[in-house]
Every structure is written in structure tokens, then in C-alpha cells.
Amino acid sequence: MVRENDFIAVFHSIHRVMKAEKILKGAGVPIQLIPAPRQISSDCGLALRYTPDDAERVQDLLIEQGLPPAEIYQFLGGKFTSKVIFP
């Protein structure tokens, strides 16, 4: 379940999302692997959900590891708003 203000990170492949989950959980970041919401396009069908409190840490760790998400969305006012698009 996605709650108001939650962030959703989507990746281009199942391999990348699973690797990101492993990195983040290994660092003790409370993330959750979820089915990608229908409103969000995701090549692999899965996404990572995390809170605004963890957003900076999640993004920093993934960029450090050379594994930036394809896109990051935030759930605001009942809809997903695109926040960041990585190359």
C-alpha cells in the first residue's frame, strides 16, 4: 500500500530493482518491494517504496552504487507526481 507522501522508485529491469533492494536493506534502510502501481510505467513491474524521511539516503546510496532508479515518484493528493528522472 502506498501512503500519502511516500516515494516510489522504478527501475528498467527486475535485476536492477532486486539489486537496489539488497543494497538498501543491507544498509538498514526501511524500504518495501511492491508491485509497480498501474499509474506508473515500469519495465519490470516492481518498484521500491520508501518514506520522505529516507528519500535522501535512498537516493544517495543508489547513486553511490551506480544504480540510480529510472524515475522516482511521490504520492501526493491521491496521485503520483514525477520527481526525478535519472539518465
C-alpha positions in Angstrom: 0.0 0.0 0.0 1.3 3.4 -0.9 0.6 6.2 1.6 0.4 9.9 1.2 3.9 11.4 0.6 5.6 8.0 0.0 8.2 7.8 -2.7 8.3 5.1 -5.4 11.5 4.3 -7.3 11.1 2.4 -10.6 13.9 0.7 -12.5 14.4 -0.6 -16.0 14.8 -4.2 -15.1 13.9 -6.8 -12.4 17.6 -7.3 -11.9 18.2 -3.7 -11.0 15.3 -3.4 -8.6 16.3 -6.6 -6.8 19.9 -5.3 -6.6 18.7 -2.0 -5.2 16.5 -3.7 -2.6 19.6 -5.8 -1.5 21.8 -2.7 -1.2 19.2 -0.6 0.7 18.1 -3.4 3.1 21.8 -4.2 3.7 22.3 -0.6 4.7 19.3 -0.8 7.1 17.0 1.5 5.1 13.4 0.6 5.6 12.1 0.1 2.0 9.5 -2.2 0.6 9.4 -4.0 -2.7 6.0 -3.6 -4.2 4.2 -4.2 -7.5 4.6 -1.0 -9.6 1.3 1.0 -9.4 -0.7 1.0 -12.6 -0.4 4.7 -12.9 3.4 4.4 -13.2 5.1 2.9 -16.1 7.7 0.3 -15.0 9.5 -2.1 -17.3 9.9 -4.7 -14.7 6.6 -4.5 -12.8 8.2 -3.9 -9.4 9.1 -0.8 -7.5 10.6 0.3 -4.2 8.5 2.2 -1.7 10.0 4.4 1.0 9.1 7.4 3.2 10.2 11.0 2.7 12.4 10.6 5.8 14.5 8.1 4.0 14.4 9.7 0.5 17.8 11.4 0.6 19.6 8.3 2.0 18.0 6.0 -0.6 18.9 8.3 -3.5 22.5 8.8 -2.2 23.1 5.1 -1.6 21.8 4.1 -5.0 23.8 6.8 -6.9 26.9 5.8 -4.9 26.5 2.2 -6.0 25.9 3.2 -9.7 22.3 2.1 -9.5 20.1 5.1 -9.9 16.4 4.5 -10.5 14.9 5.2 -13.9 12.4 7.5 -12.2 11.2 8.5 -8.7 7.6 9.5 -8.0 5.9 10.8 -4.9 2.3 10.1 -4.0 0.7 13.4 -3.3 -3.0 14.2 -3.2 -4.0 10.8 -4.4 -1.8 10.8 -7.5 1.8 10.1 -8.4 4.0 13.1 -9.2 7.3 12.5 -11.1 10.1 13.9 -9.0 13.4 12.9 -10.6 14.3 11.2 -13.8 17.8 9.7 -14.0 19.8 9.2 -17.2 
